[in-house]
Amino acid sequence: MKENDIIDLYDLLLEQMRDLFDGLNRKLSFLEQIDPFADSSDLDELILAQIKQANYHKERLIHAFYLLDEDPTGENCKGIRALIGSSLELADRCKVPEVKDASLITSIQHINHYEFAGYGTSIAYAKILGRHDLAEVLLDILRESKEADDGLSNLAETAINKNATWNSIVASVVHEEK
């Protein structure tokens, strides 16, 4: 048997949590990379808040690993890595700043929702394994993440998507006149 083989639910829990930890590190790099691309000051503020929250969640995840007396490293989050690659491609293709803002929100939310699935699964495994202390830490992170994601949805629905619609119409008309 290899060191990274998964033979029981505890091993699967560790794999999920390590995937979350690596994904969170990748998300932090991604958020820092896209922050300068945000045209909207409101979006810029939300990205900075997401960075702050991700750093806090990283500390909380390290604490969760401490509860298990385990190392947080060892997984490579291929899912978030793929989402980030796709997101950067998408942002590069958006030529109107307001449309790029909408794409940035979409991208952040794709990553957030991937994390939601990982946290939900990890919480379920922790409960089955009788690790309610761990489940509580993970549930707090999940709740905070969902609340931040709601802020992104609210900004998209009340401003960014509307601005993207009108400004892209204007940009296409100006482009046709040239």
Contacts in CASP RR format, 6 or more apart in sequence:
PFRMAT RR
TARGET T0000
AUTHOR 0000-0000-0000
METHOD contacts of the structure
MODEL  1
MKENDIIDLYDLLLEQMRDLFDGLNRKLSFLEQIDPFADSSDLDELILAQ
IKQANYHKERLIHAFYLLDEDPTGENCKGIRALIGSSLELADRCKVPEVK
DASLITSIQHINHYEFAGYGTSIAYAKILGRHDLAEVLLDILRESKEADD
GLSNLAETAINKNATWNSIVASVVHEEK
1 7 0 8 1.000
4 74 0 8 1.000
5 11 0 8 1.000
6 12 0 8 1.000
6 15 0 8 1.000
9 125 0 8 1.000
9 128 0 8 1.000
9 129 0 8 1.000
10 125 0 8 1.000
10 129 0 8 1.000
12 125 0 8 1.000
13 122 0 8 1.000
13 125 0 8 1.000
13 126 0 8 1.000
13 129 0 8 1.000
14 68 0 8 1.000
14 70 0 8 1.000
15 75 0 8 1.000
16 118 0 8 1.000
16 121 0 8 1.000
16 122 0 8 1.000
16 125 0 8 1.000
17 61 0 8 1.000
17 64 0 8 1.000
17 65 0 8 1.000
17 72 0 8 1.000
17 122 0 8 1.000
17 138 0 8 1.000
18 72 0 8 1.000
18 73 0 8 1.000
18 74 0 8 1.000
18 75 0 8 1.000
19 75 0 8 1.000
19 77 0 8 1.000
19 118 0 8 1.000
20 61 0 8 1.000
20 77 0 8 1.000
20 115 0 8 1.000
20 118 0 8 1.000
20 119 0 8 1.000
20 122 0 8 1.000
21 58 0 8 1.000
21 61 0 8 1.000
21 62 0 8 1.000
21 65 0 8 1.000
21 72 0 8 1.000
21 73 0 8 1.000
21 75 0 8 1.000
22 73 0 8 1.000
22 74 0 8 1.000
22 75 0 8 1.000
22 76 0 8 1.000
22 77 0 8 1.000
22 80 0 8 1.000
23 77 0 8 1.000
23 80 0 8 1.000
23 81 0 8 1.000
23 115 0 8 1.000
24 54 0 8 1.000
24 57 0 8 1.000
24 58 0 8 1.000
24 61 0 8 1.000
24 115 0 8 1.000
25 58 0 8 1.000
26 77 0 8 1.000
26 80 0 8 1.000
26 81 0 8 1.000
26 84 0 8 1.000
27 54 0 8 1.000
27 80 0 8 1.000
27 84 0 8 1.000
27 111 0 8 1.000
27 115 0 8 1.000
28 51 0 8 1.000
28 54 0 8 1.000
28 55 0 8 1.000
28 58 0 8 1.000
30 84 0 8 1.000
30 87 0 8 1.000
30 88 0 8 1.000
30 107 0 8 1.000
30 111 0 8 1.000
31 47 0 8 1.000
31 50 0 8 1.000
31 51 0 8 1.000
31 54 0 8 1.000
31 108 0 8 1.000
32 51 0 8 1.000
33 88 0 8 1.000
34 47 0 8 1.000
34 87 0 8 1.000
34 88 0 8 1.000
34 91 0 8 1.000
34 104 0 8 1.000
34 107 0 8 1.000
35 44 0 8 1.000
35 47 0 8 1.000
35 48 0 8 1.000
35 51 0 8 1.000
37 91 0 8 1.000
37 100 0 8 1.000
37 104 0 8 1.000
38 44 0 8 1.000
38 47 0 8 1.000
38 101 0 8 1.000
38 104 0 8 1.000
39 97 0 8 1.000
39 98 0 8 1.000
39 100 0 8 1.000
39 101 0 8 1.000
40 98 0 8 1.000
40 101 0 8 1.000
40 155 0 8 1.000
40 159 0 8 1.000
40 160 0 8 1.000
40 163 0 8 1.000
42 155 0 8 1.000
42 159 0 8 1.000
42 160 0 8 1.000
43 101 0 8 1.000
43 104 0 8 1.000
43 105 0 8 1.000
43 155 0 8 1.000
43 160 0 8 1.000
46 148 0 8 1.000
46 151 0 8 1.000
46 152 0 8 1.000
46 155 0 8 1.000
47 104 0 8 1.000
47 108 0 8 1.000
49 148 0 8 1.000
50 108 0 8 1.000
50 148 0 8 1.000
53 144 0 8 1.000
53 145 0 8 1.000
53 148 0 8 1.000
57 141 0 8 1.000
57 144 0 8 1.000
57 145 0 8 1.000
60 137 0 8 1.000
60 140 0 8 1.000
60 141 0 8 1.000
61 72 0 8 1.000
61 141 0 8 1.000
62 72 0 8 1.000
63 137 0 8 1.000
64 134 0 8 1.000
64 137 0 8 1.000
64 138 0 8 1.000
65 71 0 8 1.000
65 72 0 8 1.000
67 131 0 8 1.000
67 133 0 8 1.000
67 134 0 8 1.000
67 137 0 8 1.000
68 131 0 8 1.000
68 134 0 8 1.000
79 114 0 8 1.000
80 111 0 8 1.000
80 114 0 8 1.000
80 115 0 8 1.000
83 107 0 8 1.000
83 110 0 8 1.000
83 111 0 8 1.000
83 114 0 8 1.000
84 107 0 8 1.000
84 111 0 8 1.000
86 107 0 8 1.000
87 103 0 8 1.000
87 104 0 8 1.000
87 106 0 8 1.000
87 107 0 8 1.000
87 110 0 8 1.000
87 111 0 8 1.000
90 103 0 8 1.000
90 106 0 8 1.000
90 107 0 8 1.000
91 100 0 8 1.000
91 103 0 8 1.000
91 104 0 8 1.000
91 107 0 8 1.000
94 100 0 8 1.000
94 102 0 8 1.000
94 103 0 8 1.000
95 171 0 8 1.000
96 164 0 8 1.000
96 167 0 8 1.000
96 168 0 8 1.000
96 171 0 8 1.000
97 167 0 8 1.000
98 160 0 8 1.000
98 163 0 8 1.000
98 164 0 8 1.000
98 167 0 8 1.000
98 168 0 8 1.000
99 164 0 8 1.000
99 167 0 8 1.000
99 168 0 8 1.000
101 160 0 8 1.000
101 163 0 8 1.000
101 164 0 8 1.000
102 156 0 8 1.000
102 160 0 8 1.000
102 161 0 8 1.000
102 164 0 8 1.000
105 152 0 8 1.000
105 155 0 8 1.000
105 156 0 8 1.000
105 160 0 8 1.000
108 152 0 8 1.000
109 149 0 8 1.000
109 152 0 8 1.000
109 153 0 8 1.000
112 145 0 8 1.000
112 148 0 8 1.000
112 149 0 8 1.000
112 152 0 8 1.000
113 149 0 8 1.000
115 145 0 8 1.000
116 142 0 8 1.000
116 145 0 8 1.000
116 146 0 8 1.000
116 149 0 8 1.000
119 138 0 8 1.000
119 139 0 8 1.000
119 141 0 8 1.000
119 142 0 8 1.000
119 145 0 8 1.000
120 138 0 8 1.000
120 142 0 8 1.000
122 138 0 8 1.000
123 135 0 8 1.000
123 138 0 8 1.000
123 139 0 8 1.000
123 142 0 8 1.000
126 132 0 8 1.000
126 134 0 8 1.000
126 135 0 8 1.000
126 138 0 8 1.000
127 135 0 8 1.000
END
